[in-house]
Amino acid sequence: MTAMPWWKSGVIYQIAVSSFADSDGDGRGDLRGIIGKLDYLSDTLGVDAVWLTPVNTSPLQDFGYDVADYYAVDPRFGTMADFDELLGECHARGIRVIMDMVLNHTSEQHPWFAESRSSRDNPKRDWYVWRDGRRPGRPPNRWVAMVEGSAWEFDAASGQYYYHAFLPFQPDLNWRNPAVRNEMLRVVEFWLEKGVDGFRLDLINFLFEDEACRDNPRSFGWRPYFWQKHVRDRSLPESLETARALRRLTDRFEDRAMLGEVCTDDPAEALAYAGDGGDTLHLPFYLDFALRPWGAKPFRDAVAWMEGHVPSGGWPCYYLNNHDLKRTFTRFGGGSDADLRVKVAAAMLLTLRGTPILYYGEEIGMRQSAVPRGALDDPVGKRYWPLEKGRDGSRTPMQWSADPGAGFTTGTPWLPVDPSYPYWNVEGEREDPDSVLNWYRALLGLRRKHLALQTGTYRALDSMPRGVFGYVREADGRTVTVLLNFRGRTSEPLRLAEHAASSTEVLLSSRRRKRVAGGRDGLRLAPYEVLVFGATAPDEAQR
Ligand code: NOJ
């Protein structure tokens, strides 16, 4: 049996640091808060790694994705000593720590940018992307920022425009400048030396733009960003090359991994970042999977695509929730079926071939919160309300208990706690055998027990009835079969005869089924039923 690296066999849990646990009562989550919840992560859930949203010093105008000092921890999150302690405590429990790393842009409040904008001949001028306007009052070209409007911001004092792919307070670094490249690699090395186990690289395919700033060809879409085909302002080969350089640097340290946010509408581009022989990112994100509408076919197709395209040195990575997406509890329809649906989704996520990423709160069925306008924090929501309500709804405080502040804080939370917290919270769900939390725990436990589920091969089952997604995982001659009914009605009979030879011991059933009759056709799945059966004995788990 070959030992698989942790980033292939493990489960990653994303912590939105501001929203997870507040240790000092200031209403914002912090590192010591996370330290206080490590037993939950290791014993209650048993995850293998945590990914922390940015903790670097930042004005927090964009949830920390606007860094003002890459070598420090924001005091609202704690101190560097707290970070070291968190790292040590995680490692003592066998949990890896993945840091969010924002290499494409800084905050406008970063001292580098203050210097850069101070005058045209400042030595740091070329650390950012500055250009003259086409003519007075007109930006250098037609590039638009992801959050709308021109991607160029005029700086009246120096009479030039600076480029920002996202929001105006997030000026893009000029990666064509070797000094910038060296400095950013130094940042990465600093944290690797500290002992972090990896990075989640923000907007990694955005590092470079066309040097001549040529316009993008036109395209179609529902908002201005999609009216252009983004071939000149992102997805340049130089960004991919930089990802390789980052990989070479990371490989100098033992057992580290890089997750990459390849922000694109072309999943093939994301997989290009998976490298051909493991020479680029370890786990590029697959946004297309996360955005699929509810249904067996959309997910079966997404997985088929991934299985058909992932390069030999690459490895799939799946997630359904994160800090930018509407929570699945709501996105998959909400209503009275919501918890049944998220249970099906969880079973899929935790049994597919690929590394699953969970987002804090999904394991207790947190819903998308309706954050009132006056309480918004996300600049996207503030700017486009009510058309676009922003991302705050998926960032509300973790619901630990029915206590005031949901057990998240003793103070006033930075975003309002969702009113569902008295009914949906960790403490209450622990006691309820049918809770979403206990379902996730069962799945995580199952995955830990069976090597086939961690690193085994994947084979889709053909000819499943409508609404059913079925597949077989296999490792070391042991198979595990997963059947998921995505519909709220009993399925047509399944043809399972082909599994006659395999064990039919039930490993997990949402219906408390005891056995599956091997070799017999005709099994019907109940509404939203999840059924996992197969391997007769637990494999040697890796952890
Ligand atoms: C992607 C991050 O996930 C998002 O939250 C952030 O606003 C943008 N990158 C800009 O850094």
Residues whose N, C-alpha, C, O or C-beta is under 5 A from the ligand:
A	BS01	NOJ	D62 Y65 F166 D202 D324
